Amino acid sequence: MLALASLIAATSSLGYALPAIIGLESFGVPSPGETALITAAVLASEGKLQIWLVLVIGIASAIIGDSIGYELGRHLGRGVLTASGPLRSERVRAVEVGERFFAKHGSKTVFFARWITGVRSAAAWLAGIDEMPYLTFLAFNAAGAITWGLSYGLVGYYGGQAAADAIKTAGTYALIVIGALAVVLLAFWWWRRRRRSTAEGEAGESRADSADPADPVDAE
């Protein structure tokens, strides 16, 4: 990936192929999709790519790739698992258990699987094998792809290489920590601003009270 990034740095027009790699990973081809998105975002932060286009390509690739995985699972995976052969009864039972699981938890599984390396492609196949309604799959798959793509892409863009290295080293946990720190800092900034505004308001009221003329004494 580092060698590919160096090549892209020299020929930036190839950079938009990086987020497209996510589509390969999404339907089961072993590919560094997460690293590709982060690398493209870092290149965008250096002015070599347009971040909005990186995000659009990355998110679209994730949605399309998962949809292909879903269709492969629905039309091929189910047939393979239920075909005649050794342990067929166990395989059929596993499909039935999967159907019940996806009926109850399929939406959450599809959404959160996007955040877990190695699970995101399997979830699309399983959703197809267990015949999860496609429109339901598409809605939660798109929601997961959009939130995941924006989170990783923008952290790589605004955090630069340091944030990208942390995420690539520690994975999703690093992103959670970075996000939590951002929320804490934002809350602290809001609290300081609110406190300052309150203090200025109280000071203004105090000055106004001290400037009020004394009440006139009624003449007898």
C-alpha positions in Angstrom: 0.0 0.0 0.0 2.9 2.4 0.8 4.4 1.6 -2.7 1.0 2.3 -4.3 0.7 5.5 -2.4 4.1 6.6 -3.6 3.1 5.9 -7.2 -0.1 7.8 -6.7 1.8 10.8 -5.3 3.6 11.0 -8.6 0.5 10.4 -10.7 -2.3 11.8 -8.6 -5.0 11.0 -11.2 -4.6 7.3 -10.1 -5.5 8.3 -6.6 -9.2 7.9 -7.1 -8.6 4.2 -7.7 -7.8 3.8 -4.0 -11.3 4.3 -2.5 -12.6 2.1 -5.4 -10.7 -0.8 -3.8 -13.3 -0.7 -1.0 -15.8 -2.3 -3.4 -13.5 -5.3 -4.0 -13.2 -5.9 -0.2 -17.0 -5.5 0.2 -18.0 -8.4 -1.9 -15.3 -10.7 -0.6 -12.0 -10.1 -2.5 -9.2 -9.7 0.1 -8.3 -6.0 -0.3 -7.0 -3.3 2.1 -10.2 -1.2 1.7 -9.9 0.6 5.0 -6.3 1.5 4.4 -7.0 2.6 0.9 -9.7 5.0 2.1 -7.4 6.5 4.7 -4.5 6.8 2.3 -6.7 8.6 -0.3 -7.9 11.0 2.4 -4.4 11.8 3.5 -3.4 12.4 -0.1 -6.4 14.8 -0.3 -5.2 16.6 2.8 -1.9 17.2 0.9 -3.8 18.7 -2.1 -3.3 15.7 -4.4 -6.9 14.7 -4.5 -10.4 16.2 -3.9 -11.7 14.9 -0.6 -15.4 15.1 -1.7 -14.6 12.9 -4.6 -12.7 10.5 -2.5 -15.7 10.2 -0.1 -18.2 9.8 -2.9 -16.2 7.1 -4.6 -15.4 5.3 -1.3 -19.0 5.3 -0.1 -20.4 4.3 -3.5 -17.9 1.5 -3.8 -18.8 0.2 -0.4 -22.6 0.2 -1.2 -22.1 -1.4 -4.6 -19.6 -4.0 -3.4 -21.9 -5.1 -0.5 -24.8 -5.3 -2.9 -22.8 -7.6 -5.2 -21.9 -9.7 -2.2 -25.6 -9.9 -1.2 -26.6 -11.1 -4.7 -23.8 -13.6 -4.7 -24.9 -14.9 -1.3 -28.5 -15.1 -2.4 -28.0 -16.8 -5.7 -24.8 -18.9 -5.1 -24.1 -19.1 -1.4 -27.5 -20.6 -0.4 -27.3 -23.2 -3.1 -23.8 -24.3 -2.0 -24.8 -24.5 1.7 -27.9 -26.6 1.0 -26.4 -28.8 -1.7 -26.3 -32.6 -1.3 -23.1 -33.8 0.3 -21.4 -34.3 3.7 -23.0 -32.6 6.7 -25.9 -31.4 4.6 -28.4 -31.5 7.5 -26.0 -29.4 9.6 -25.5 -26.9 6.8 -29.3 -26.6 6.3 -29.8 -26.1 10.0 -27.1 -23.3 10.0 -29.0 -21.6 7.2 -32.3 -21.8 9.2 -30.6 -20.4 12.3 -29.2 -17.6 10.2 -32.6 -16.8 8.8 -34.1 -16.5 12.3 -31.1 -14.4 13.4 -31.3 -12.0 10.5 -35.1 -11.7 11.0 -34.4 -10.3 14.4 -31.0 -8.6 14.2 -30.3 -8.3 10.5 -30.5 -4.6 10.3 -28.1 -3.9 13.2 -25.7 -6.6 11.9 -25.5 -5.1 8.4 -25.0 -1.6 9.8 -22.3 -2.4 12.4 -20.5 -5.0 10.3 -19.3 -2.2 8.1 -17.1 -1.0 11.0 -15.4 -4.4 11.6 -12.6 -5.6 9.3 -13.1 -9.1 8.0 -16.8 -9.1 9.0 -18.1 -6.4 6.5 -18.0 -8.7 3.5 -19.3 -11.7 5.3 -22.3 -9.8 6.5 -23.3 -9.0 2.9 -23.0 -12.7 1.9 -24.9 -13.9 5.0 -27.7 -11.3 4.4 -28.1 -12.7 0.9 -27.9 -16.4 2.0 -30.5 -15.8 4.7 -32.7 -13.9 2.2 -32.9 -10.6 4.1 -35.2 -8.3 2.1 -33.0 -6.4 -0.3 -34.4 -2.9 0.3 -33.9 -3.4 4.1 -30.4 -4.6 3.4 -29.7 -1.6 1.1 -31.0 1.0 3.6 -28.9 -0.2 6.5 -25.9 -1.0 4.3 -26.0 2.5 2.9 -26.3 4.0 6.4 -23.3 2.0 7.6 -21.3 2.8 4.4 -22.0 6.6 4.7 -21.2 6.9 8.4 -18.1 4.7 8.1 -16.8 6.4 5.0 -17.3 9.9 6.3 -15.7 9.0 9.7 -12.6 7.4 8.3 -12.3 9.7 5.4 -12.6 13.0 7.4 -10.3 11.8 10.2 -7.7 11.0 7.6 -8.2 14.3 5.9 -8.2 16.6 8.9 -6.0 14.5 11.1 -3.4 13.9 8.5 -0.8 11.1 8.5 -0.6 10.9 12.3 -4.3 10.1 12.7 -4.1 7.7 9.7 -1.2 5.8 11.3 -3.1 5.5 14.6 -6.2 4.1 12.9 -4.2 1.7 10.8 -2.3 0.5 13.9 -5.2 0.2 16.3 -8.2 0.0 14.0 -11.7 1.1 14.9 -10.7 1.6 18.5 -8.4 4.4 17.5 -11.2 6.1 15.6 -13.5 5.8 18.6 -10.9 7.3 20.9 -10.3 10.2 18.4 -14.0 10.8 18.1 -14.5 10.7 21.9 -11.7 13.2 22.4 -13.2 15.5 19.7 -16.6 15.3 21.6 -14.9 16.1 24.9 -13.0 19.1 23.5 -16.2 20.4 21.8 -18.2 20.0 25.0 -15.4 21.8 27.0 -15.3 24.6 24.4 -19.1 25.0 24.6 -19.0 25.0 28.4 -16.3 27.7 28.5 -18.3 29.8 26.0 -21.5 29.4 27.9 -19.8 30.3 31.2 -18.2 33.3 29.7 -21.5 34.4 28.3 -23.2 34.0 31.6 -20.5 35.9 33.4 -20.7 38.8 31.0 -24.4 38.9 31.3 -24.2 39.1 35.1 -21.6 41.8 35.0 -23.8 43.8 32.6 -26.7 43.5 35.0 -24.6 44.6 37.9 -23.4 47.7 36.1 -27.0 48.5 35.1 -28.2 48.2 38.7 -25.4 50.5 40.0 -26.2 53.1 37.4 -29.9 53.3 38.4 -30.7 56.7 40.0 -31.9 56.7 43.6 -35.6 56.6 44.1 -36.9 60.2 44.6 -38.2 61.0 48.1 -41.8 62.1 48.1 -42.2 65.6 49.3 -44.7 66.1 52.1 
